[in-house]
């Protein structure tokens, strides 16, 4: 066997069970082994599956370099993709995921020394093994990074949705308390959430409370006005509450026209106005008196 890939294959096929045990030992001895996130049984199953897929790919004779997308290597890619996604979801770090592949090097180099005559043959096979495992390790990290980015993006979207709760205050009245900075993306979510709740509840009044919005500039005001306009197109009047003195001064200074929108200093006043418009009235009851 003069082909380096075939030397690697021969080394792995000599005693796969022994090789697997040595490799598992390398993973267990590494400083990145997370016994709190993965059991020994699961690690053995994953390692066995990867070893079997790698042996099958090497038997095909298709080199990984230039043929990584070849069907012969699909099993290896699938094993690394599944492993990377699972570990990304569980909270493994980059180094902890990469160790799965890179810990394969020492057992493989030892197996090559036992199955070759040394010298040039060992050097060529070792270099080929090093290049192969480096590429497989980088592929694993790339999949892991994409998986982490997808998780972070999904969590960000969930946080945006959670940060825009629309509360039904009374029949025909909904309130949207805003907390934090408004940008174009969040405004779009706010608008969609508010309009959906207006339709679901059949509300005719929507209160947008900006008490938790730290600053109001021209851009934030434009976002608010777009949301108000969208709600009005759905047949709901809007009341903006939480207009603090500083925000009122800023709005006047920026020349922002809110004359067509009812504004109140706090949410309680806005709810009172909303109830009056819907024909409701709240009366204080004397202590001890029952209806």
N, C-alpha and C positions, 0 to 999 in steps of 0.2 A: 504494500500500500504506500504509494508515494504522495497521494493527495492529502494535504493537511486535514481537510474535513473528514476524510476517511479514517485518519489516525485518531481524531477526536471521537468518531463514532465507535471505533474499535475499543477505545479506552472505556467508553460508557457501557458498552455491551458485555465487557468481560465479566462484570459482577454488579448489575444494576442495584440489587438490594443492598450490598455493602456500600456502594457509592452513595445511595440515598441516606443511609445511616450516618455516613461521614459528613455529608452536606447538612443534614439536620443538626448534627453536632456543631458545625460551624455557625449556623444560624442561632442556635441556643447560646453559644458562647459570645456572640457579638453583643456589644453594648446597646444595640437597638432592638433587642428582642422584647416584644410587648406581650407578656403573658396575661396581662389584664384585658387585652383586646382580642387575643386569639388563643385557642386551645392547642395543645400539642397534637391532638388528633386531627384537627382541621389543618394545621400547618403541614402535617405529614401528607394529608390528602392532596393539598395544593402542590406540594413539592413533587409528589409521585406523578401527578397529572402533567406538570411542566416537564419533568424528566422524560416521560413517555412521549410527549409531543415533540420534544427536541430530538430524541432518537429517531422518531418517524420522519422528521424533516431532513435530518442528515442522511437517512437511508435513501431519500429521493435523489440525492446527488445535486440538487439545486443549491448553489451557494446563497447565503443570506445577503451578501453584498450584491446589489443590483437585482435581487430576486425576492426582496422582503415582502413584496405584494403577491408573490407567486402562491398559487393554491397549496403548494407543498408546505409552506410556512404558515398557513392559516390556523392550524392547531396551536402553534406557539403563540401567534398574535392573540388568538382568542383567550388562551390561558392567562397571558400577561394583562390583557384588557380587563378581564373579569376580576383578577386579583387587584389591579390598581383601583378600579372603581369601588370594590368592596372596602378596601383599606382607606380610601379617601373618605367614604361615608362614615367609617368608624373613628376617624380622627388620627390616623397614622401620619407621621411627618414624611418629608421627602426622603430623608436618609433611611428611615425605617422601611420604606417601600423599596428603595434602591438596593438595600442589603439583601433582599431576596435573590436578586440576580448576581450581585457582585460577590456574595458569599460562595457562589458556585465555583469561583476561580480556583481557590486553594485545593479543593478536592479534585478538580479536573487536572490541575497541574501535577498533582501527586499521581493520579491515574496515568497521565501521559508518561511520566518518568518510568512507571512500572511496565508500560506496554511498548516503549520504544527503545532503540539501541543507544539513545543519547546523541550528543553531538548535533549535527545539522538537522537531523530528523526531529529531534526533540525541540530544537530552537524554532523550526518552522511551524511545528504543530502548536507550540506554546504561543507563538505570536498570533497565529490564526485564531486560537481559542480566546486570547486576550481581546482581539478586535471584535470577534463575534459577541462576546459577553458585554463588551462596552456598548455595542450597538443595541443589544437587547435591553441593557440597563437604561440607556437613554430613551428607548421606545417606551419602557415602563414608566419613566418619569414624565414623559410627554403626555401619556394617557392619564396619569395621576393628576397632572396639572390641569388638564382640560376638565377632569371630573371635579376637582376642587373649585374651579372657576364656575362650573355649572351649579354646584351646591351653593356657593356664595351668591350667585345671581338669583337663584331661587329663594334663598333666605332674605335677600334684599327686597325682592318683590313681595314676599310675605310680610316683611316689616312695614313696607309702604302701605299695604292693604290694612294691616292692623292699626297703623297710625292714622287712618281716616275712617273711624267708625261713625256711622250715621244712626242716630238714636231717635226712636219714635217717642216724642214728648207727650203728645195727645193725639186724638183723632184729627187727622188733617194737618198735623204739625210735626216736622222732623228737625233735628238739630245736628249740626256737624261741627264738633269741636276740633280745631286745628292746633297742633303742637309742632313747633320747629319751623324750619325755613321752607318756604314754598319755591319750587323751581318748575320748569316746564313739564318735566316727566311726572312729578308728584301732582301738579295741577291737573294733568290729564286723568290720573287715577281718582283724584278728588271729584272731578266732574263726572266721570263715569259712575262712581259709587253713589254720588248724590242723586243723579238722574235715575239710576236704577231703583233706589229706595223711594223716590218720589212716585215712580210708576207702581211699585209694589204696594205702597201704602195709600195711594190715591191722595197724597198730601197736596194742599194748596199753599202752604207756607213752609219755607225752609229757612232755618236760622243758621248762619255761618258765624261761629264764634272764633275770634282770632286772639283771644286772651293769651294763648300760649305761643303766639307768633312773636319772636323777639323784636324784629324790625320790619317796617313796611317801607319799601322804596317803590320807585316807579314800576319796576318789573313785577313785584308782588301785587301791587294795586291792579295792574293789567290782568294778572292771573285771576284775581278775585272778580274783576268786572266780567271776564269771560265766563266764569262759573255762574255768576248771577244771570248773565244774558242767556246761558244755556238752560238754566232752571226756569226762567221766565218763558222761554219758548215751549217748555213742557207744561205751562199753565200754573206755575208756582211763583208766588211773590217771595222775595228774599229780604231778610233782615240781617245786617251785619252787626254783631255785638263784640264787645271787648275793645272798643275804641278808647284807649287810654289818652290822657292829655298829651303825652309825648307823640303818640301816633297821630293824633288830630293835628298837632302843629306840623308834623312832617308832611301830612297829606296836603295841608294848606300851602306849605312852602313849596311843594312839588307841583302845585297847581292841578292836582288830580280832582276830577269832577265826580263826586259821589252824590250829587244832588238828586239823582233819580233813584237812590237806594236808601231805605230806612236804616239808620244807624243808631246803636244804643251803647251806653258805656259798659254795661255788663249783661250777662246772660239772663239774669232774673228779669230785668226790664224788657228784654227782647221776648221772653216767654209770655210776659204779661200782655204786651202788644199783640202777640200772635193769638192768644186766647181771646182777646177782645175782638179781633178780626173774625174769629170763627164763632162768635156769639157766646163764648164761655165767660164765666165770671167767678172769681175766687173771693169768698167772704170769710173773714175771721170769725171763728165760733167761740162763744164765751166758755171759759173753763167749766167742766162738769156738765155742760149742756149736750144732750144727745139729739140727733136729728129726728 
